[in-house]
Amino acid sequence: MQAVKTKQRAIAETESKLIRLVRQIESVSRVELARQLSLAPSTVGLYVDRLVSEGVLQEGRKDTSGAGRPGTILELNPEAGHFIGVDFEASQIAITSVDFSQQVLQQEVVRILASDSAAQVVKKIETGIDSIDHSSQLLGIGIGVPGVVDHQRGEAVHYEHITGWQNIPLVEHFTQRFDVPVYIENNIRAMALAEQWFGAARGVSDFVCLGIRSGIGAGVVIDGHLHTGLNGLAGEIGNWPCEWSVDGSPAFVPLERIASVRAILDRLARQITSGAKCAVPLKRNRVALEDMVTAAENEEALVLDVLQLAASVVGRVIAQISLLLNPEMVIVAGPLARLTAAFLEPIRQVVYPLSNTKHARAPRIVASEFDMHGGALGAAALAVHQWKPLR
């Protein structure tokens, strides 16, 4: 019995590799798959025939690019099933469903209230997943989790911006709830995966995705592989010590308390409350993100000053990361990334002089190509790429 199970696992693993190759290589034939997998064409043919009969793959047009008898191009069957990706932080949950060929089917957003407990947030994720059209078979769920993740235990370890968010067994809970494989990853790393597979970092082997939202984190890709570190803490840079003025005296303050969206909004609100001239409205002594972004686009002086001050600190951190990792590209993700003149360009102006050396060039600093669903798309892709046929 054990020998049979071992053989079935080996078959499923080979089929999984074959499916990933069909995803990665445009216009791939059976002959090319055999070459890539170092298997006999007849053996690959058996695998392909079974996957076609099960509706996972489908045969498309003829490949006439080479000499001899034209082969048949293999394609993923979009209707073989769907995957769901979830990405959340302190203020919202983004949910994306994709078909088997990774084309987006549906996207939803669920708001998180400041008063929501961990249990309430988990329930809102469930409700959001239930709202997705499940007319095709659900094959897997990927969840981008803010804060620290324990991959081995399948737990979200800690996130300070949601009350009671400690050691939440997300994999166990959602596996039982939806009866499909569930995978978790830090949400900024999920953004990095989205950039690597679909976005600005396609074809880039070394890059950093810097997510600036309610907190700040980084997804680090080295030689094409996501780097998680010894304890899964690589990229947890929210506590990166930055030189800052506190009550007029120099001090070292965590990056997140200076340059996260939450910190920037709080600083702007305090200055307006103290009498600084600004057209941005205060609502219950707070500034809405949308109002600040609009004011920045309209070149409101106080807003530009606050953003550029935060950008200068982010730029110094990126310069240090650049000297340490020497990435080709740094992708800035989050709601401020689209503010090219007010936020992205000031970052570049700090990074380039500090990172350009005699032997190294500064990385390209670019904005993410995705909106609020980038992390959810990356989480869905995580589930897609981990999926294996049941054998």
N, C-alpha and C positions, 0 to 999 in steps of 0.2 A: 504493500500500500504506500509506504514512504517513497519507494522508487517511482511509483506512478505519479505521486504529487510533485516530486522533484522534476520529472520529465515535463509535467504540465506547466510548472513554473518556468522552466527553460523555454518552452514553446511560447508562453505568454510574453516573456522578456524579448525574445527574437521578434515576435509580431509587433511589440511596442517599439522596438528600434526601427523596424520597417516602416511603421506608420509615421514616426518622427522624420524619417528621411523623405517620405512623400510630402510632409509639411515643409521641409526645409529646401528641397530641390525642385525647382520649377521644371515641369515637363520631364518627369522621370519615368523610365521604362523598367520592365522586369530585368532586362539585361544590366542596366545601370545599378539597380538595387542589388543584384547578385554580386556585382563588382564591389560595391560599397560595403556589403555585409560579409564579403569573402566566403560566399556560399555558391554551390552549384546552381546554375539557372533552373534546373529541374526542381531543386529543393525550394528555391524562392517561389517558383510557380505554384507549388502546393500551398504555401502560405498565402500567396496572393489570391488563389482561387477560393480558399476558405473565407478570406476577408471580404471578397467580392460577393460571395454567396450570402454572407451575413449582413450585407448592406453597409459595411464600414468603408470599403473602397468602391470606386466605380471606374470603368474603363472609358476613356475619352477618345480624343482624336488619334490618328496615326502619326508616328514620329517619322518624318521623311528627311530628317537632317543628315543622316548617315548613309553609308553605302549598304547595299544588300536589302533584304526584306525589311520593310518598315515595321517597327515595333508599335505597341499600343501604349499611349500615355496613361498613367494611372493618376487618379484624382481622389481626393477625399469626398465622401458623400455627405453633403451638408445636413441631410435629414437623418443621419445615423444617431443623433442625440444632441443634447445641449449641455453646456457647463455654465455655472454661475460664479461670478467673482464679486466679493464684498470688500469694500474699503471704508474704514470709518476713523473718525477722530473725535474731538470734543463736541463738535457742533452738528455733525451730520453723518449719515450713512449713505454711501453711493453703492448701487447694485447694478451689475451689468450681466446680461446673459449673451452667450455666443453660441453659434451652431458648431457642428463638428469641424468645419473648415475655418473656424475662428472669426467668422463674420458676425458683427454685432446684431443681435435680435431686438433687445429691449434694454432700456436704462431707466432706473428709478432713483429718487432721492428721498430719504427719510430724515426729518430733523430730530436732533437730540437736544433736549432741554437741559439747562444747567442743573436742574433739580433731579434729573434722571439718575437712578442707581444703576449699578452694574447689571442687576437682574432685569431691569427695565430696558436697558440697551440691548441685551441679548434677546429679549422678547421682540423688540423692534426689528432686529435683524431677521428673526424668524418670520415676522409678518411681512417684511419686505421681500423675502425669498418666496413666500406664499403668493405674493402679488404678481410674480413673474408667470408668463404663459408657459405652461408645462405640457403643451400638446405633443411634443416629442419627449423621448425618454431623458430624464435628468441623469447624467453620467458622473458628475463630480462637482464639488464646491471648493473654491479657494477663498481664503479670508486674509485680507491684509489688516494686521493688527497694530495699533499704535503702541509704542513702548516696547518693553522687553518680552521676548518670546522664548519658550522652552520647547524646541522642536521634538525632543525625545519624548516628553510627557504630553505633548500636544496642548500646552497651556499658554494662556496669556498671563505673564507673570505680574506685571505692574504697569499702571498708567495713572499718573497723578491727577489728570483732568476729569476723570470719571469716578464718582464716589463708590468706594468698595471694590475697585478694579484690582483684585489680587488673586493670582493663581486660579484663573477661570478656565475650566477644562473644555475649551471650545471644540476640539476635535471629537472628544467623546460625546459631548452634548449634541452637536449637529449631525454626527454620524448616526446616532440613535434616532434623531428627529426626522431625518430625510432618507436614511438607509442608502447612502452613497459614500464613496471615499471623500474625506475632507482633509484639506491641507491648509496649514497656516504659515504665514510669513510676516515679518515686520512690514508695515504698510509702505514705508519709503523704499524698502527693497523691492516690494511689489511694483512700485512706480519704476524702479530701475529696470525690472524685467520688461515692463511695457515699452520703455524707451529702447531696450535692446532688441526686442522682437518686432516692434511696430513703429517706433518713433525716431527721434533724432540720432540715436546711437546705433542704428542698423549698420553693421559692418565695422563698428568700432570695438576693439578688444579691451581697451583700458579707459574707463570713464567713471565719473562720480555723479550720482543724481542727488542733488541737495534739495530736500523737501522743506519748504518754509510754510508752515500752517500754524495751528494752535501751538505746536511744538516745532522743534527743528531736528531733523535726522538726515543721515546720508546712506544711500545705497552704493556700495563700492563693487565695481566689476573689474577684476584683474585677469588678464589673459583670457577673456571671454567667459569667466566664471564668477558668479556672485560670491563675494567674500563675506563670511559670517563671523569669523574669528573663533577663538577657543571656546567661549561660552555663549556664542550667539550675540555678542554685544558690539561687533564691528559696526561702525556708523552711528552709534549712540552718542552724538556730539552735542546734545542739548546742554550738557554741563561743561563744555569746552570753556576754560577760563579766559576771559577777555578783559583787557584793561579798560576801565570805565570810571567815570567820575561819580562818586556817591557823596551827596551833601558837600560838594566842592572839593572832596579829597579823592586822590586816585585809589582805586581798588580793583580787585579781580572779581568779575561778575560772570555767572554762567551765560553763555551765548543766548540761550533760550529766553532769558529775562531781559535781553536787549533787543533781539532782532526777530523774534517770532511775531506772527501777525497779532497775537493777543497782546504782546508787550508793546508793539508799535501803536495799536489802537488805544491802549491804556495811557501811553505817554502823550499822545495827541489830545486825548480827553482831558488829562490833567492840565495841559497848557491852555486849552480853551477855557476850562473852569477857572484858571488863574487870571484870565482876562486877556489872553493873547488874541489878536485879531484874526478871525478865520470865518469863512462862510459855511463851514461844515456844521450841520445841526447836531446838537446834543440831545439824546433821548435817554432819560433817566441817568444823566451824567455819563453816558457812554456814546461812543462813535460807532456807527454801523460801517462794516467793511465796504459795502457798496458805495456809501457816501464818500468814504476816504478815497476809493479808487476813482470815482468821478471827479473829485476835487483835484487829484493828482493829474488826471488827464486834462483838466482845465488850468493847470499850472498854478494852483493855489499855493502861495509862498510858504506858509507855515507847514502845510502837508509835505511839500517838497523838502523842506529842511529836515523834518522828522524822518522821512524815508531815506534821504541821503546819509543821515547820520547812522542809521541802522545798516545801510548798504556798505558804508565804509568798514564797519566791524565785520560784516559777512565777507567782504573782500579780503580782509587780513587773514581770516580763517581759511578761506579758499587758497590763498597764497601759501599758507603753511602746509595745507593738505597737498598742494601741488608739488612743493619741494620734497615732501615725504614719499608720495606715490607716483609722481610724474605721469598723470593721466593725460590722454589726448584731448579729453573734453570734460567740462563740468556743465551739467544740465541743471538749471534752476527751475524747480517745480513749485506749484502753489499759486494762490490767487494774485500774488504780487509780480509773478514772472512776466505777465503781459505788459507791465509798466516799463517799457524799454528805456525811455528817457529818464524817468523818475527813479528807477530802481536798478535795472539791469546795467545800464551804462555806467552809473557811479561804481558799481561792483567791478566792472572791467577796468575802470581808471585806477583802481587800487591794486587789482591783481597783476596787471601786466607789468608795471615797473618793478614789483617785488618778485615776480616769478621768472622773468626773462633773465637768464644768466648766460655766461660765456658758452656753456655746454648744453643748455636746455632752453626750450621755448615754453612760454606760458600756455596753458590749455585754452582751447576755445571755450568761451562762456556763452551758452545759448539758453534760450527759454524752452521749456517743455512744449511739445506739440499738442499736449492733451489738456482737456478741461478738467473738471472735478472728477471725471470718471477714469482718469489714467490709472490710478492705483487699483480700481476694481477690474479694469481690463487686464492689468498685470496679474492680479490674483486669479482671474478666470484662466488666463494662459498658463499659470502654474498648475492648475488642475488639469488642463488639456494635456500638457506635456508629461504629467505624471500618470496619465490614464493608461491602463493595460486591459486587454480583453480578458474576460473571465474564462478560465480553462479548468 
